[in-house]
Amino acid sequence: MEIHRRQRERDSRRLRTVRLVRVRTVPARINPQSIAVPVAPTAMEPREISPEPCPVAIPQDRSPAARAQRARRKLRRLFEEARRAAKGQARLGRDHEYQLLRCAYAVVRRWKREGVGQEIERELRAQAQVPMSRMSSLFLVLLRSALPRLDGKRASKMALALACADDQAVTTKRLAAFLWHNGGIEGAARQRASAVRRAPSVSG
């Protein structure tokens, strides 16, 4: 009897108890992220491009009447600018006056060079608002036709000065220097008047 008790005690020592613990599992959360997938570009249908209209240069009217009108407009614009700059003074400023003369000198010399001076002179006389002598030069006809508000005596001096420069084949770029070295408009006008008196056939 004693033997069995000891044997049981020995067997009981060998046995071990195991406790089962229930573990609560938490489901994992996954944040979905967008993944860029390359997509092949869609082929665009070819479009027909309509050609844009090219600007066409309109030929400038070269008739004597049109050329006379353009010259008159340009001189009038320069004259009005000179009057505004003078601010009520009796005379125009020298720089503006010389600019006006350069414009008139250039167009008249070009007309003469191209052989259309007489035709344009007839147009200028027809458009003029003031009376002019038939012996007036093309320079004076242009000034009087384009600038009826310009004093007649001043216009005559300007025309004589331009004619004096034309007699000496002064270029348009050198006109201001020519007037400066010859006593201005008045000095060049006196030279031309003296030449006219010596040669009556020469018109002023």
C-alpha positions as CSV (number, residue, x, y, z in Angstrom):
1,M,0.0,0.0,0.0
2,E,2.8,2.4,0.7
3,I,4.4,1.6,-2.6
4,H,1.3,2.8,-4.6
5,R,1.1,6.1,-2.8
6,R,4.6,7.1,-3.5
7,Q,4.2,6.1,-7.1
8,R,1.2,8.4,-7.5
9,E,3.0,11.3,-5.9
10,R,5.8,10.8,-8.3
11,D,3.4,10.8,-11.3
12,S,1.6,13.8,-10.0
13,R,4.8,15.8,-9.9
14,R,5.4,15.1,-13.5
15,L,2.1,16.5,-14.7
16,R,1.8,20.3,-15.3
17,T,-1.3,22.4,-15.7
18,V,-1.5,24.6,-18.8
19,R,-3.9,27.6,-18.8
20,L,-5.3,28.7,-22.1
21,V,-5.6,32.5,-22.5
22,R,-7.8,33.8,-25.2
23,V,-6.0,36.5,-27.2
24,R,-8.2,39.2,-28.8
25,T,-7.0,39.9,-32.3
26,V,-7.5,43.4,-33.8
27,P,-7.9,43.5,-37.6
28,A,-5.2,45.6,-39.3
29,R,-6.3,48.7,-41.2
30,I,-4.7,49.2,-44.7
31,N,-4.9,52.7,-46.2
32,P,-5.3,52.2,-49.9
33,Q,-3.1,54.5,-52.1
34,S,-3.7,55.4,-55.7
35,I,-1.1,54.1,-58.0
36,A,-0.5,56.0,-61.2
37,V,-0.7,53.6,-64.1
38,P,0.8,54.9,-67.4
39,V,-1.8,55.2,-70.1
40,A,-0.9,55.3,-73.7
41,P,-1.8,58.8,-75.3
42,T,-4.8,58.8,-77.5
43,A,-4.0,59.6,-81.0
44,M,-5.5,63.0,-82.1
45,E,-7.2,63.2,-85.4
46,P,-5.3,65.5,-87.8
47,R,-7.0,68.9,-88.3
48,E,-6.9,70.8,-91.4
49,I,-5.3,74.2,-90.8
50,S,-6.8,76.9,-92.9
51,P,-4.1,79.3,-94.2
52,E,-4.3,82.7,-92.7
53,P,-4.7,85.5,-95.2
54,C,-1.4,87.3,-95.9
55,P,-1.5,91.1,-95.6
56,V,-1.5,92.6,-99.1
57,A,0.4,95.8,-99.5
58,I,-1.9,98.4,-100.9
59,P,0.0,100.4,-103.5
60,Q,0.2,104.0,-102.7
61,D,-1.6,106.4,-104.9
62,R,1.0,108.1,-107.0
63,S,-1.3,110.5,-108.8
64,P,-0.4,114.2,-108.7
65,A,-3.5,115.0,-106.8
66,A,-2.8,112.4,-104.1
67,R,0.8,113.4,-103.8
68,A,-0.1,117.0,-103.4
69,Q,-2.7,116.1,-100.8
70,R,-0.2,114.1,-98.8
71,A,2.3,116.9,-98.8
72,R,-0.2,119.4,-97.7
73,R,-1.4,117.2,-94.8
74,K,2.1,116.6,-93.6
75,L,3.0,120.3,-93.7
76,R,-0.1,121.3,-91.9
77,R,0.6,118.8,-89.1
78,L,4.1,120.2,-88.7
79,F,2.8,123.7,-88.7
80,E,0.2,123.0,-86.0
81,E,2.9,121.3,-83.9
82,A,5.1,124.4,-84.3
83,R,2.3,126.7,-83.4
84,R,1.5,124.8,-80.2
85,A,5.2,124.8,-79.2
86,A,5.4,128.6,-79.8
87,K,2.7,129.2,-77.2
88,G,1.3,132.4,-78.7
89,Q,4.6,134.0,-79.8
90,A,4.7,136.1,-83.0
91,R,7.0,133.6,-84.7
92,L,7.5,129.9,-84.7
93,G,10.5,128.4,-83.0
94,R,13.6,128.1,-85.2
95,D,13.9,124.3,-84.8
96,H,10.2,123.8,-85.7
97,E,10.5,126.2,-88.6
98,Y,13.5,124.5,-90.0
99,Q,11.8,121.1,-89.7
100,L,8.9,122.6,-91.7
101,L,11.3,123.9,-94.4
102,R,13.1,120.6,-94.6
103,C,9.8,118.8,-95.3
104,A,8.8,121.3,-98.1
105,Y,12.3,121.3,-99.5
106,A,12.5,117.5,-99.7
107,V,9.2,117.0,-101.5
108,V,9.7,119.7,-104.0
109,R,13.1,118.5,-105.0
110,R,11.8,115.0,-105.3
111,W,9.0,116.2,-107.5
112,K,11.4,118.0,-109.7
113,R,13.7,115.0,-109.9
114,E,10.9,112.8,-110.9
115,G,9.6,115.2,-113.5
116,V,6.1,115.7,-111.9
117,G,6.6,119.2,-110.5
118,Q,4.4,121.0,-113.0
119,E,1.5,118.5,-112.6
120,I,1.6,118.7,-108.8
121,E,1.9,122.5,-108.9
122,R,-1.4,122.6,-110.9
123,E,-3.1,120.5,-108.2
124,L,-1.7,122.6,-105.4
125,R,-3.0,125.8,-107.0
126,A,-6.4,124.2,-107.5
127,Q,-6.5,123.2,-103.8
128,A,-5.2,126.6,-102.5
129,Q,-7.4,128.8,-100.4
130,V,-5.4,132.0,-101.0
131,P,-4.6,133.8,-104.3
132,M,-1.1,133.3,-105.8
133,S,0.8,134.9,-108.6
134,R,1.4,132.8,-111.7
135,M,5.1,133.6,-111.3
136,S,5.3,132.0,-107.8
137,S,7.8,129.2,-107.5
138,L,6.8,125.7,-106.6
139,F,8.2,126.2,-103.1
140,L,5.9,129.2,-102.5
141,V,2.9,127.4,-104.1
142,L,3.3,124.5,-101.7
143,L,3.7,126.7,-98.6
144,R,0.7,128.9,-99.5
145,S,-1.5,126.0,-100.5
146,A,-0.7,123.9,-97.4
147,L,-0.5,126.7,-94.9
148,P,-3.1,129.4,-95.6
149,R,-2.8,130.7,-92.0
150,L,0.9,131.4,-92.4
151,D,1.8,135.0,-93.0
152,G,2.2,135.7,-96.7
153,K,5.4,137.7,-96.3
154,R,6.9,135.0,-94.1
155,A,5.9,132.4,-96.6
156,S,7.6,134.4,-99.4
157,K,10.9,134.6,-97.4
158,M,10.8,130.9,-96.7
159,A,10.2,130.1,-100.4
160,L,13.1,132.4,-101.4
161,A,15.4,130.8,-98.9
162,L,14.5,127.3,-100.2
163,A,15.1,128.4,-103.8
164,C,18.5,129.8,-102.8
165,A,19.5,126.4,-101.3
166,D,18.1,124.6,-104.4
167,D,20.2,126.8,-106.7
168,Q,23.3,125.6,-104.9
169,A,22.1,121.9,-104.9
170,V,22.1,121.7,-101.1
171,T,20.9,118.4,-99.8
172,T,17.9,118.1,-97.4
173,K,20.2,117.0,-94.6
174,R,22.4,120.1,-95.1
175,L,19.6,122.6,-95.3
176,A,19.7,123.7,-91.7
177,A,23.4,124.2,-91.8
178,F,23.1,126.1,-95.0
179,L,20.6,128.5,-93.5
180,W,22.7,128.8,-90.4
181,H,25.8,129.9,-92.4
182,N,23.8,132.3,-94.6
183,G,22.1,134.4,-92.0
184,G,19.0,132.2,-91.5
185,I,15.9,132.4,-93.6
186,E,16.2,136.2,-94.0
187,G,19.8,136.0,-95.1
188,A,19.2,133.2,-97.7
189,A,16.1,135.0,-98.9
190,R,18.0,138.2,-99.5
191,Q,20.6,136.3,-101.5
192,R,17.9,134.8,-103.7
193,A,16.2,138.1,-104.1
194,S,19.5,139.7,-105.3
195,A,19.9,136.9,-107.8
196,V,16.4,137.4,-109.1
197,R,17.1,141.1,-109.6
198,R,20.3,140.4,-111.5
199,A,18.6,137.8,-113.7
200,P,14.9,138.9,-114.3
201,S,14.2,135.6,-116.0
202,V,14.7,133.7,-112.7
203,S,11.5,133.5,-110.6
204,G,11.5,133.6,-106.8
